[in-house]
Structures are given as C-alpha cells and as structure tokens.
C-alpha cells in the first residue's frame, strides 16, 4: 500500500542525507558546562478536585553564568496520568538540565493532580485543570517580563512541552482554544464551574501565547482541534504505546478512560491543514521509552533540539536527529504529508472532518473469504448489514486491510459499511454473497 512505500522511502532517505543543523553555538550544543536550579518558585494557586487550596510551583533551570537578557523558555509538564508524577520526574528533569546547558531557560511545573471517580467526565476535568495551571505558568513569565524581569525571558519564544499527561496538557493548551469544542464532554455550566479554559491559577490579564509544542507521547481528545495557522509541533511516539496510543485509541493508565487521537493522527491532521510539524516514530517502542533508555533520551533531545533551533531561525538545510537509532522512522512536513485540508468549526452543524479514503472489497460476489483494502493511513471499523438493516457482522478496528470469512452467511445481497473511527464518517458499498 502507499503508506508502507512512503515509510520505506523515508527510512532510506533519512540516513543517506543526515546532517546536524547548527553544529556549533548556543541552542545547538552544550555551550555551558553547568546549570543553576532554583526550586519551588510559586507561580500560582487554585482549588484541587477535592476542594483543597493547592499551591502551584515550578523549578527554574538556567545556564550558570549566563549574561543573555533575551532567552527562549521551555516550560515542561510531567506525566503521571493526571493522578501522579512530579516536576522532578526523570524525563522532564533531564530535558531541563540538557536544554539549560544549551542556553535555554527551562521551567518544570507542578499542576493539580487527581480525579475521582475514574471515568471519562472526571478525566476531562483533570485535563482542564492541568491546562489552566499551565496557562497560569505561561502568564507568570509574561508578567515577570513586564515587571521585574528576573528571568530574562524572550516572551516571543516560549515553548511548551511534556511527557505523556504533560504532553496531553501542552497539546490542549496550544490547540484547544474555543470552549464550545468541549461541548461533547462538558456543558457550559460544568466548564464555567471549573473556571473556563483560562482558569484562575494566577497572573490574570497576561498572555498565554506560545511559539511551539514539544510532544512526548501525548494526544488530543480530537485531532480536529488543531487548525490551520496554529503553532508548529514536534512529536515523538512509540508504535507499541499501550497507555497513550500511537494512532487513535482508548487511553489506558490502568483503567480505560476515553478515546484520544495520538501523535500519528495529530501529525496527519497537521499535514492536512498545513501546520508545520515534525514527527519521530520509535517502532515497537512502549510508552515514554526515553524515560528508561539513554539512547531513546539522546535521540529525543536531539530531535527536539533541531526543531527548536529551526524555530529560532537557525540556518539549516535538513531537520534530522543526530545519532539516531537505525530503526527510526521520520515523517517530515509538506513533501510527505497526506490528507486534504479541513478546518473544524464550532457550530450546530457539527464538525467538518477528513473523508474516508478509497477502499475496495473483493471478490464480489464472495463465497468464502471477503477482503477489504484501503489506500489510507487511518484507523477503520467495518460492519455488514442485510437488506432489512440488521447488522450481521462487526469488525474490530483495522488499518489498511482486513479479511473476513463469509462461508456462514446466507446467500444474498448485503451492504458493507466502512467507518473512519477518527472522524466518524462512513461509506457503504453493496456486497453479494453466493
């Protein structure tokens, strides 16, 4: 199929032309030998899910001895399924230390954790609380720049990112920008009770604008929330992620909660609407592989680094990770994007989504095995109905092809319906079973 050929060609090209942009200098390499850490800086407060007042704090990392007065900032958000984790977790800590040595300022934040009961509605509330807290942290640095300027941040270059739940939070801060988009999850009264999307976590009146997103194994509730003209995105994700799915699936941190669109689906959406994005796939890797592997961590840091120097207008001809493992697959923007542009609209008419791709069923008529193939790269489900409208078969999700045994079906006419599980759009074709 086309998708497999595309990945193969990318695999071959990646190593033939690999080079590291900006091989020397600040932001591209460790130009500082050490970093300075200031812990537990209070950036705001808010009420937890249980009603307790919660102080929100961050750890600030900066290059030791730095004299630059206009520094790009990366705000990191830790993982932990919105019920655990810490701003000192190994992945966000390592990222903060590494990028501080390259000349960035970094902040690793705490945010409100916990929800109960463990269901999809309360999970959404937990995400909203985390979004509010991250926005409070962004505003904190805008406020500082406008007042004391203690941290010497260039507020035109604030990036947000994180791991797992932290990446989910960052993606929603960047791309969930209309309260009506949440209407499938929370009504206006419920959202208002929480404090809306902006929240009241501190530093009211200041901007929450960011320059880009660094996504480590995260997801969006709906890929359609990412729209044309929005900020660039850089993602890494393992194909065997059982917690936050690489494609689309139920997020499962031990208890299945809700469907999310993973990094691969987000990448396709960004391609479709023309948002600059870079995607690094770790084949066969589990959830947050960089947290337990130095090799995966080095590759992730280098990939994020190359994205960042590009956003900072560093001259370069290719964006590729240094010292990448040989099994890596790269998906770059523009040339390798597929899909057709479609923007989401908040209206009673619903959401305009990506259409189902071309698909074929054969043999038709069928008597033993029925084959279905698509030219797409999404996730699909299939149902078969008899002429009375009774469903006689339903598949699980599949990708490019599926085979169905039909010997037990009565001879006659049927309808086969294929559904893109991301968009919900379906198409139907006639089938004859002999």
C-alpha positions as a LaTeX table, in Angstrom:
\begin{tabular}{lrrr}
\hline
Residue & $x$ (\AA) & $y$ (\AA) & $z$ (\AA) \\
\hline
Unk1 & 0.00 & 0.00 & 0.00 \\
Unk2 & 1.03 & 3.63 & $-0.48$ \\
Unk3 & 1.68 & 4.25 & 3.20 \\
Unk4 & 4.11 & 1.38 & 3.55 \\
Unk5 & 6.03 & 2.55 & 0.49 \\
Unk6 & 6.18 & 6.06 & 1.92 \\
Unk7 & 7.66 & 4.93 & 5.22 \\
Unk8 & 10.19 & 2.72 & 3.42 \\
Unk9 & 11.34 & 5.61 & 1.25 \\
Unk10 & 11.64 & 7.88 & 4.28 \\
Unk11 & 13.64 & 5.24 & 6.08 \\
Unk12 & 16.08 & 5.00 & 3.20 \\
Unk13 & 16.40 & 8.74 & 2.74 \\
Unk14 & 16.86 & 9.58 & 6.40 \\
Unk15 & 20.34 & 8.16 & 6.73 \\
Unk16 & 21.58 & 8.97 & 3.26 \\
Unk17 & 21.38 & 12.73 & 3.88 \\
Unk18 & 21.62 & 13.01 & 7.64 \\
Unk19 & 23.32 & 16.08 & 8.99 \\
Unk20 & 23.02 & 18.13 & 12.15 \\
Unk21 & 21.98 & 21.77 & 11.75 \\
Unk22 & 23.86 & 24.49 & 13.66 \\
Unk23 & 26.63 & 22.16 & 14.73 \\
Unk24 & 28.23 & 24.77 & 16.93 \\
Unk25 & 26.89 & 27.58 & 19.06 \\
Unk26 & 24.26 & 28.39 & 21.58 \\
Unk27 & 20.95 & 26.45 & 21.41 \\
Unk28 & 22.50 & 23.72 & 19.24 \\
Unk29 & 25.07 & 22.29 & 21.63 \\
Unk30 & 26.13 & 22.36 & 25.29 \\
Unk31 & 27.88 & 25.73 & 25.38 \\
Unk32 & 27.51 & 25.91 & 29.18 \\
Unk33 & 29.18 & 23.38 & 31.44 \\
Unk34 & 26.58 & 23.65 & 34.18 \\
Unk35 & 23.11 & 24.89 & 35.04 \\
Unk36 & 21.65 & 26.68 & 38.05 \\
Unk37 & 18.45 & 25.33 & 39.60 \\
Unk38 & 16.03 & 27.41 & 41.66 \\
Unk39 & 13.40 & 25.12 & 43.15 \\
Unk40 & 9.80 & 25.58 & 44.25 \\
Unk41 & 9.06 & 29.02 & 42.85 \\
Unk42 & 5.37 & 29.72 & 43.42 \\
Unk43 & 3.64 & 30.73 & 40.19 \\
Unk44 & 0.02 & 30.48 & 41.29 \\
Unk45 & $-2.62$ & 28.56 & 43.21 \\
Unk46 & $-6.02$ & 27.02 & 42.65 \\
Unk47 & $-8.53$ & 24.58 & 44.10 \\
Unk48 & $-7.95$ & 20.83 & 43.69 \\
Unk49 & $-10.59$ & 18.31 & 42.63 \\
Unk50 & $-11.30$ & 17.67 & 46.31 \\
Unk51 & $-11.73$ & 21.37 & 47.13 \\
Unk52 & $-8.35$ & 21.91 & 48.78 \\
Unk53 & $-6.32$ & 25.02 & 48.03 \\
Unk54 & $-3.22$ & 23.98 & 46.09 \\
Unk55 & $-0.03$ & 25.99 & 45.71 \\
Unk56 & 1.44 & 25.69 & 42.21 \\
Unk57 & 5.20 & 25.78 & 41.90 \\
Unk58 & 7.96 & 25.38 & 39.35 \\
Unk59 & 11.64 & 24.55 & 39.24 \\
Unk60 & 13.63 & 27.03 & 37.13 \\
Unk61 & 16.76 & 25.93 & 35.26 \\
Unk62 & 19.14 & 28.40 & 33.64 \\
Unk63 & 22.70 & 28.28 & 32.30 \\
Unk64 & 25.21 & 29.02 & 35.02 \\
Unk65 & 26.91 & 32.36 & 34.42 \\
Unk66 & 24.62 & 33.34 & 31.55 \\
Unk67 & 24.57 & 37.04 & 30.66 \\
Unk68 & 21.96 & 36.85 & 27.87 \\
Unk69 & 18.93 & 39.03 & 28.58 \\
Unk70 & 16.57 & 37.60 & 25.93 \\
Unk71 & 16.40 & 33.85 & 26.49 \\
Unk72 & 13.97 & 31.37 & 24.93 \\
Unk73 & 11.97 & 29.48 & 27.53 \\
Unk74 & 10.73 & 25.88 & 27.54 \\
Unk75 & 8.02 & 25.06 & 30.08 \\
Unk76 & 7.97 & 21.30 & 30.74 \\
Unk77 & 4.97 & 19.40 & 32.12 \\
Unk78 & 5.48 & 15.99 & 33.74 \\
Unk79 & 3.45 & 12.84 & 33.13 \\
Unk80 & 1.59 & 10.57 & 35.53 \\
Unk81 & $-1.93$ & 10.07 & 34.11 \\
Unk82 & $-3.12$ & 13.24 & 35.88 \\
Unk83 & $-3.04$ & 11.40 & 39.19 \\
Unk84 & 0.70 & 11.25 & 39.95 \\
Unk85 & 4.14 & 12.29 & 38.80 \\
Unk86 & 6.34 & 15.19 & 39.79 \\
Unk87 & 8.18 & 18.17 & 38.32 \\
Unk88 & 11.36 & 16.28 & 39.21 \\
Unk89 & 10.49 & 13.17 & 37.15 \\
Unk90 & 13.49 & 11.86 & 35.24 \\
Unk91 & 12.34 & 12.85 & 31.75 \\
Unk92 & 11.40 & 16.49 & 32.44 \\
Unk93 & 14.40 & 16.85 & 34.76 \\
Unk94 & 16.80 & 15.53 & 32.12 \\
Unk95 & 15.26 & 17.72 & 29.42 \\
Unk96 & 15.50 & 20.80 & 31.66 \\
Unk97 & 19.14 & 20.18 & 32.52 \\
Unk98 & 20.13 & 19.39 & 28.94 \\
Unk99 & 18.48 & 22.40 & 27.36 \\
Unk100 & 19.74 & 24.75 & 30.09 \\
Unk101 & 23.28 & 23.71 & 29.12 \\
Unk102 & 22.43 & 24.66 & 25.54 \\
Unk103 & 21.43 & 28.17 & 26.60 \\
Unk104 & 17.68 & 27.87 & 27.13 \\
Unk105 & 15.81 & 28.77 & 30.27 \\
Unk106 & 13.56 & 25.93 & 31.41 \\
Unk107 & 10.73 & 25.63 & 33.91 \\
Unk108 & 9.41 & 22.28 & 35.12 \\
Unk109 & 6.00 & 22.86 & 36.68 \\
Unk110 & 3.72 & 21.20 & 39.18 \\
Unk111 & $-0.01$ & 21.18 & 38.45 \\
Unk112 & $-3.14$ & 19.94 & 40.18 \\
Unk113 & $-3.41$ & 16.17 & 40.22 \\
Unk114 & $-6.17$ & 13.70 & 40.99 \\
Unk115 & $-9.75$ & 12.96 & 39.99 \\
Unk116 & $-12.49$ & 10.66 & 41.17 \\
Unk117 & $-14.46$ & 8.68 & 40.19 \\
Unk118 & $-12.20$ & 7.31 & 37.45 \\
Unk119 & $-14.41$ & 7.96 & 34.46 \\
Unk120 & $-14.17$ & 9.95 & 31.24 \\
Unk121 & $-16.00$ & 13.04 & 32.54 \\
Unk122 & $-13.72$ & 13.44 & 35.53 \\
Unk123 & $-10.67$ & 12.68 & 33.37 \\
Unk124 & $-11.67$ & 15.61 & 31.14 \\
Unk125 & $-12.00$ & 17.81 & 34.22 \\
Unk126 & $-8.48$ & 16.79 & 35.25 \\
Unk127 & $-7.13$ & 17.76 & 31.83 \\
Unk128 & $-8.89$ & 21.13 & 32.03 \\
Unk129 & $-7.34$ & 21.79 & 35.45 \\
Unk130 & $-3.88$ & 20.96 & 34.10 \\
Unk131 & $-4.48$ & 23.22 & 31.08 \\
Unk132 & $-5.48$ & 26.06 & 33.42 \\
Unk133 & $-2.36$ & 25.58 & 35.52 \\
Unk134 & 0.00 & 25.51 & 32.53 \\
Unk135 & $-1.64$ & 28.70 & 31.28 \\
Unk136 & $-1.05$ & 30.22 & 34.70 \\
Unk137 & 2.64 & 29.33 & 34.41 \\
Unk138 & 2.89 & 30.88 & 30.94 \\
Unk139 & 1.27 & 34.06 & 32.23 \\
Unk140 & 3.73 & 34.08 & 35.14 \\
Unk141 & 6.65 & 34.58 & 32.77 \\
Unk142 & 4.83 & 37.21 & 30.71 \\
Unk143 & 4.09 & 39.05 & 33.94 \\
Unk144 & 7.71 & 38.81 & 35.06 \\
Unk145 & 8.92 & 40.17 & 31.74 \\
Unk146 & 6.57 & 43.14 & 32.06 \\
Unk147 & 7.52 & 43.86 & 35.69 \\
Unk148 & 10.65 & 42.62 & 37.49 \\
Unk149 & 12.26 & 40.76 & 34.57 \\
Unk150 & 14.03 & 38.39 & 36.94 \\
Unk151 & 14.20 & 35.51 & 34.49 \\
Unk152 & 15.32 & 37.36 & 31.33 \\
Unk153 & 12.84 & 35.56 & 29.06 \\
Unk154 & 12.17 & 36.42 & 25.43 \\
Unk155 & 8.40 & 36.02 & 25.56 \\
Unk156 & 8.19 & 35.75 & 21.76 \\
Unk157 & 9.97 & 32.41 & 22.13 \\
Unk158 & 8.11 & 30.49 & 24.83 \\
Unk159 & 7.72 & 26.79 & 24.03 \\
Unk160 & 5.64 & 24.29 & 25.99 \\
Unk161 & 6.02 & 20.53 & 26.12 \\
Unk162 & 5.94 & 17.45 & 28.21 \\
Unk163 & 5.69 & 13.74 & 28.55 \\
Unk164 & 2.50 & 11.64 & 28.46 \\
Unk165 & $-0.08$ & 13.57 & 30.52 \\
Unk166 & 2.22 & 16.58 & 30.32 \\
Unk167 & 2.25 & 16.35 & 26.53 \\
Unk168 & $-1.54$ & 15.97 & 26.52 \\
Unk169 & $-1.75$ & 19.14 & 28.62 \\
Unk170 & 0.60 & 21.06 & 26.31 \\
Unk171 & $-1.24$ & 20.00 & 23.17 \\
Unk172 & $-4.56$ & 21.11 & 24.62 \\
Unk173 & $-3.15$ & 24.48 & 25.71 \\
Unk174 & $-1.90$ & 25.06 & 22.16 \\
Unk175 & $-4.84$ & 23.72 & 20.14 \\
Unk176 & $-7.97$ & 23.73 & 22.32 \\
Unk177 & $-8.92$ & 27.37 & 22.02 \\
Unk178 & $-12.72$ & 27.51 & 21.94 \\
Unk179 & $-14.88$ & 26.47 & 24.86 \\
Unk180 & $-17.57$ & 25.18 & 22.50 \\
Unk181 & $-15.11$ & 22.49 & 21.38 \\
Unk182 & $-15.55$ & 20.84 & 24.77 \\
Unk183 & $-19.34$ & 20.59 & 24.47 \\
Unk184 & $-19.18$ & 16.85 & 23.78 \\
Unk185 & $-17.50$ & 16.38 & 27.18 \\
Unk186 & $-18.64$ & 19.18 & 29.49 \\
Unk187 & $-21.59$ & 21.54 & 29.22 \\
Unk188 & $-21.09$ & 25.28 & 29.60 \\
Unk189 & $-22.16$ & 25.24 & 33.25 \\
Unk190 & $-19.70$ & 22.48 & 34.15 \\
Unk191 & $-16.87$ & 24.27 & 32.36 \\
Unk192 & $-17.76$ & 27.58 & 33.97 \\
Unk193 & $-17.69$ & 25.94 & 37.41 \\
Unk194 & $-14.13$ & 24.84 & 36.68 \\
Unk195 & $-13.15$ & 28.36 & 35.67 \\
Unk196 & $-13.29$ & 28.06 & 31.90 \\
Unk197 & $-10.32$ & 27.25 & 29.69 \\
Unk198 & $-8.23$ & 30.13 & 31.03 \\
Unk199 & $-8.86$ & 29.26 & 34.67 \\
Unk200 & $-7.88$ & 31.19 & 37.75 \\
Unk201 & $-4.47$ & 29.71 & 38.54 \\
Unk202 & $-2.77$ & 33.07 & 38.73 \\
Unk203 & $-1.34$ & 36.07 & 36.85 \\
Unk204 & $-4.62$ & 37.15 & 35.28 \\
Unk205 & $-4.54$ & 39.54 & 32.37 \\
Unk206 & $-1.29$ & 38.34 & 30.81 \\
Unk207 & $-0.81$ & 36.42 & 27.58 \\
Unk208 & $-0.74$ & 32.64 & 27.14 \\
Unk209 & 0.66 & 32.76 & 23.61 \\
Unk210 & 3.36 & 30.20 & 22.85 \\
Unk211 & 5.75 & 29.65 & 19.93 \\
Unk212 & 5.53 & 25.86 & 19.58 \\
Unk213 & 4.86 & 22.48 & 21.22 \\
Unk214 & 7.15 & 19.58 & 22.12 \\
Unk215 & 5.04 & 16.43 & 22.35 \\
Unk216 & 6.45 & 13.35 & 24.08 \\
Unk217 & 3.91 & 10.50 & 23.64 \\
Unk218 & 0.85 & 12.71 & 24.00 \\
Unk219 & $-2.56$ & 13.05 & 22.36 \\
Unk220 & $-5.52$ & 15.32 & 21.69 \\
Unk221 & $-9.11$ & 14.49 & 22.52 \\
Unk222 & $-9.98$ & 15.46 & 18.92 \\
Unk223 & $-7.42$ & 15.93 & 16.20 \\
Unk224 & $-9.74$ & 18.47 & 14.53 \\
Unk225 & $-8.94$ & 20.97 & 17.28 \\
Unk226 & $-5.61$ & 21.56 & 15.53 \\
Unk227 & $-6.41$ & 24.11 & 12.82 \\
Unk228 & $-4.66$ & 25.95 & 10.02 \\
Unk229 & $-2.39$ & 28.77 & 11.13 \\
Unk230 & $-1.59$ & 27.36 & 14.57 \\
Unk231 & 1.83 & 26.98 & 16.16 \\
Unk232 & 4.41 & 24.40 & 15.00 \\
Unk233 & 4.59 & 20.96 & 16.58 \\
Unk234 & 7.36 & 18.43 & 17.20 \\
Unk235 & 6.39 & 14.91 & 18.35 \\
Unk236 & 7.98 & 11.62 & 19.35 \\
Unk237 & 5.98 & 8.45 & 19.98 \\
Unk238 & 6.43 & 4.67 & 20.12 \\
Unk239 & 4.22 & 2.44 & 18.00 \\
Unk240 & 3.63 & $-0.05$ & 20.85 \\
Unk241 & 2.48 & 2.55 & 23.35 \\
Unk242 & $-0.14$ & 0.80 & 25.46 \\
Unk243 & $-1.06$ & 3.83 & 27.56 \\
Unk244 & $-1.46$ & 6.71 & 25.09 \\
Unk245 & $-1.96$ & 5.15 & 21.70 \\
Unk246 & 0.29 & 6.00 & 18.75 \\
Unk247 & $-2.76$ & 6.19 & 16.47 \\
Unk248 & $-6.21$ & 6.57 & 17.98 \\
Unk249 & $-7.48$ & 4.56 & 20.89 \\
Unk250 & $-8.59$ & 4.42 & 24.48 \\
Unk251 & $-6.08$ & 5.95 & 26.86 \\
Unk252 & $-5.44$ & 3.32 & 29.48 \\
Unk253 & $-3.30$ & 4.21 & 32.51 \\
Unk254 & $-4.51$ & 1.02 & 34.21 \\
Unk255 & $-8.20$ & 1.94 & 33.82 \\
Unk256 & $-9.64$ & 2.56 & 30.33 \\
Unk257 & $-10.89$ & 6.15 & 30.24 \\
Unk258 & $-11.61$ & 7.73 & 26.85 \\
Unk259 & $-10.62$ & 7.85 & 23.20 \\
Unk260 & $-7.71$ & 10.13 & 22.30 \\
Unk261 & $-6.01$ & 10.92 & 19.00 \\
Unk262 & $-2.33$ & 10.02 & 19.30 \\
Unk263 & 0.74 & 11.60 & 17.74 \\
Unk264 & 0.43 & 9.86 & 14.39 \\
Unk265 & $-3.18$ & 11.06 & 13.91 \\
Unk266 & $-2.18$ & 14.57 & 15.04 \\
Unk267 & 0.67 & 14.52 & 12.53 \\
Unk268 & $-1.72$ & 13.64 & 9.71 \\
Unk269 & $-4.06$ & 16.43 & 10.77 \\
Unk270 & $-1.22$ & 18.97 & 10.90 \\
Unk271 & $-0.18$ & 17.90 & 7.41 \\
Unk272 & $-3.73$ & 18.23 & 6.14 \\
Unk273 & $-4.18$ & 21.81 & 7.36 \\
Unk274 & $-0.63$ & 22.99 & 6.67 \\
Unk275 & 0.71 & 23.34 & 10.21 \\
Unk276 & 4.49 & 22.95 & 10.41 \\
Unk277 & 5.19 & 19.70 & 12.22 \\
Unk278 & 7.88 & 17.09 & 12.72 \\
Unk279 & 7.25 & 13.53 & 13.81 \\
Unk280 & 9.70 & 10.90 & 15.03 \\
Unk281 & 8.41 & 7.36 & 15.33 \\
Unk282 & 10.06 & 4.75 & 17.58 \\
Unk283 & 8.95 & 1.43 & 16.01 \\
Unk284 & 7.93 & $-1.21$ & 18.57 \\
Unk285 & 8.72 & 1.12 & 21.48 \\
Unk286 & 6.43 & 1.34 & 24.55 \\
Unk287 & 5.11 & 4.36 & 26.40 \\
Unk288 & 7.70 & 7.11 & 27.10 \\
Unk289 & 10.68 & 4.95 & 26.05 \\
Unk290 & 13.10 & 7.83 & 26.62 \\
Unk291 & 12.42 & 7.73 & 30.38 \\
Unk292 & 14.18 & 4.39 & 30.73 \\
Unk293 & 16.72 & 4.40 & 27.92 \\
Unk294 & 19.71 & 6.68 & 27.40 \\
Unk295 & 19.64 & 6.01 & 23.65 \\
Unk296 & 15.99 & 6.98 & 23.29 \\
Unk297 & 16.57 & 10.01 & 25.52 \\
Unk298 & 19.52 & 11.22 & 23.44 \\
Unk299 & 17.53 & 10.84 & 20.24 \\
Unk300 & 14.55 & 12.69 & 21.71 \\
Unk301 & 16.73 & 15.55 & 22.96 \\
Unk302 & 18.45 & 15.87 & 19.59 \\
Unk303 & 15.17 & 15.81 & 17.69 \\
Unk304 & 13.61 & 18.43 & 19.97 \\
Unk305 & 16.83 & 20.47 & 19.74 \\
Unk306 & 16.78 & 20.51 & 15.94 \\
Unk307 & 13.14 & 21.61 & 15.94 \\
Unk308 & 13.89 & 24.41 & 18.38 \\
Unk309 & 16.88 & 25.83 & 16.53 \\
Unk310 & 14.78 & 25.86 & 13.37 \\
Unk311 & 12.08 & 27.88 & 15.17 \\
Unk312 & 14.80 & 30.25 & 16.38 \\
Unk313 & 15.73 & 30.88 & 12.72 \\
Unk314 & 18.99 & 28.99 & 12.84 \\
Unk315 & 20.23 & 28.35 & 9.28 \\
Unk316 & 19.94 & 24.70 & 8.29 \\
Unk317 & 19.13 & 22.52 & 5.29 \\
Unk318 & 17.66 & 19.39 & 6.87 \\
Unk319 & 15.96 & 18.58 & 10.16 \\
Unk320 & 17.23 & 15.19 & 11.32 \\
Unk321 & 18.26 & 13.75 & 14.69 \\
Unk322 & 21.90 & 13.17 & 15.49 \\
Unk323 & 22.95 & 9.61 & 16.37 \\
Unk324 & 19.50 & 8.22 & 15.61 \\
Unk325 & 18.86 & 4.51 & 16.19 \\
Unk326 & 18.70 & 2.62 & 12.91 \\
Unk327 & 15.10 & 1.54 & 13.37 \\
Unk328 & 13.83 & 5.12 & 13.47 \\
Unk329 & 11.23 & 6.37 & 11.02 \\
Unk330 & 10.96 & 10.08 & 10.24 \\
Unk331 & 7.87 & 11.84 & 8.99 \\
Unk332 & 8.63 & 15.35 & 7.77 \\
Unk333 & 6.25 & 18.14 & 6.79 \\
Unk334 & 4.98 & 19.30 & 3.41 \\
Unk335 & 6.52 & 16.83 & 0.96 \\
Unk336 & 5.41 & 13.76 & 2.89 \\
Unk337 & 2.06 & 15.00 & 4.14 \\
Unk338 & $-1.17$ & 13.42 & 3.04 \\
Unk339 & $-4.83$ & 14.16 & 3.69 \\
Unk340 & $-6.97$ & 17.04 & 2.50 \\
Unk341 & $-7.39$ & 20.36 & 4.32 \\
Unk342 & $-10.38$ & 20.63 & 6.63 \\
Unk343 & $-10.93$ & 23.05 & 9.48 \\
Unk344 & $-13.10$ & 22.36 & 12.48 \\
Unk345 & $-16.00$ & 24.73 & 13.04 \\
Unk346 & $-17.88$ & 25.21 & 16.32 \\
Unk347 & $-21.47$ & 25.29 & 15.13 \\
Unk348 & $-24.71$ & 23.39 & 15.42 \\
Unk349 & $-23.98$ & 21.85 & 12.04 \\
Unk350 & $-21.15$ & 19.92 & 13.61 \\
Unk351 & $-17.56$ & 19.41 & 12.56 \\
Unk352 & $-16.16$ & 19.14 & 9.06 \\
Unk353 & $-13.84$ & 16.15 & 9.14 \\
Unk354 & $-11.46$ & 14.30 & 6.83 \\
Unk355 & $-13.26$ & 11.97 & 4.44 \\
Unk356 & $-12.92$ & 8.21 & 4.24 \\
Unk357 & $-10.27$ & 7.26 & 1.68 \\
Unk358 & $-10.69$ & 4.99 & $-1.35$ \\
Unk359 & $-11.37$ & 1.35 & $-0.48$ \\
Unk360 & $-12.13$ & $-1.86$ & $-2.27$ \\
Unk361 & $-13.93$ & $-5.11$ & $-1.45$ \\
Unk362 & $-13.13$ & $-8.32$ & $-3.33$ \\
Unk363 & $-14.09$ & $-10.82$ & $-4.53$ \\
Unk364 & $-17.60$ & $-9.55$ & $-5.11$ \\
Unk365 & $-19.62$ & $-11.78$ & $-5.33$ \\
Unk366 & $-17.90$ & $-13.63$ & $-2.47$ \\
Unk367 & $-18.39$ & $-17.15$ & $-1.20$ \\
Unk368 & $-15.56$ & $-17.91$ & 1.21 \\
Unk369 & $-13.25$ & $-15.03$ & 2.14 \\
Unk370 & $-14.01$ & $-11.34$ & 1.71 \\
Unk371 & $-11.09$ & $-8.87$ & 1.55 \\
Unk372 & $-11.24$ & $-5.16$ & 2.27 \\
Unk373 & $-8.31$ & $-2.84$ & 1.49 \\
Unk374 & $-7.90$ & 0.92 & 1.86 \\
Unk375 & $-5.39$ & 3.40 & 0.50 \\
Unk376 & $-5.48$ & 5.38 & 3.72 \\
Unk377 & $-3.34$ & 5.53 & 6.82 \\
Unk378 & $-6.10$ & 5.89 & 9.38 \\
Unk379 & $-7.95$ & 3.51 & 11.67 \\
Unk380 & $-11.17$ & 1.95 & 10.39 \\
Unk381 & $-14.07$ & $-0.22$ & 11.52 \\
Unk382 & $-16.33$ & $-2.33$ & 9.34 \\
Unk383 & $-19.94$ & $-3.53$ & 9.57 \\
Unk384 & $-22.05$ & $-5.73$ & 7.29 \\
Unk385 & $-25.86$ & $-5.39$ & 7.09 \\
Unk386 & $-28.50$ & $-7.48$ & 5.38 \\
Unk387 & $-31.29$ & $-5.89$ & 3.33 \\
Unk388 & $-33.51$ & $-5.49$ & 6.39 \\
Unk389 & $-30.86$ & $-3.28$ & 8.05 \\
Unk390 & $-29.87$ & $-5.96$ & 10.57 \\
Unk391 & $-26.17$ & $-5.93$ & 11.41 \\
Unk392 & $-24.74$ & $-9.40$ & 10.75 \\
Unk393 & $-21.05$ & $-8.65$ & 11.25 \\
Unk394 & $-18.92$ & $-6.04$ & 13.02 \\
Unk395 & $-15.13$ & $-5.92$ & 12.99 \\
Unk396 & $-12.71$ & $-4.52$ & 15.48 \\
Unk397 & $-10.52$ & $-1.62$ & 14.35 \\
Unk398 & $-8.09$ & $-2.24$ & 11.49 \\
Unk399 & $-5.68$ & $-0.21$ & 9.42 \\
Unk400 & $-5.13$ & $-0.89$ & 5.73 \\
Unk401 & $-6.73$ & $-4.29$ & 5.20 \\
Unk402 & $-8.90$ & $-6.95$ & 6.76 \\
Unk403 & $-10.10$ & $-10.41$ & 5.69 \\
Unk404 & $-13.49$ & $-11.85$ & 6.73 \\
Unk405 & $-14.73$ & $-15.42$ & 6.46 \\
Unk406 & $-18.25$ & $-15.37$ & 4.97 \\
Unk407 & $-18.99$ & $-19.09$ & 4.44 \\
Unk408 & $-21.61$ & $-18.99$ & 7.19 \\
Unk409 & $-23.57$ & $-16.10$ & 5.69 \\
Unk410 & $-26.83$ & $-16.79$ & 3.84 \\
Unk411 & $-26.62$ & $-16.20$ & 0.11 \\
Unk412 & $-27.99$ & $-12.83$ & $-0.92$ \\
Unk413 & $-27.37$ & $-9.10$ & $-1.06$ \\
Unk414 & $-25.66$ & $-7.18$ & 1.75 \\
Unk415 & $-24.23$ & $-3.76$ & 2.47 \\
Unk416 & $-20.67$ & $-3.24$ & 3.75 \\
Unk417 & $-20.02$ & $-0.04$ & 5.69 \\
Unk418 & $-16.50$ & 1.20 & 6.47 \\
Unk419 & $-16.07$ & 3.94 & 9.07 \\
Unk420 & $-13.09$ & 6.16 & 9.78 \\
Unk421 & $-13.02$ & 5.83 & 13.58 \\
Unk422 & $-11.29$ & 9.22 & 13.93 \\
Unk423 & $-13.80$ & 11.31 & 12.00 \\
Unk424 & $-16.83$ & 9.03 & 12.24 \\
Unk425 & $-17.50$ & 9.42 & 8.52 \\
Unk426 & $-18.74$ & 6.26 & 6.77 \\
Unk427 & $-19.19$ & 4.93 & 3.27 \\
Unk428 & $-21.25$ & 1.96 & 2.14 \\
Unk429 & $-20.88$ & $-0.48$ & $-0.75$ \\
Unk430 & $-23.04$ & $-3.33$ & $-1.98$ \\
Unk431 & $-21.90$ & $-6.93$ & $-1.49$ \\
Unk432 & $-23.24$ & $-10.15$ & $-2.98$ \\
Unk433 & $-22.63$ & $-13.44$ & $-1.14$ \\
Unk434 & $-23.15$ & $-16.64$ & $-3.12$ \\
\hline
\end{tabular}
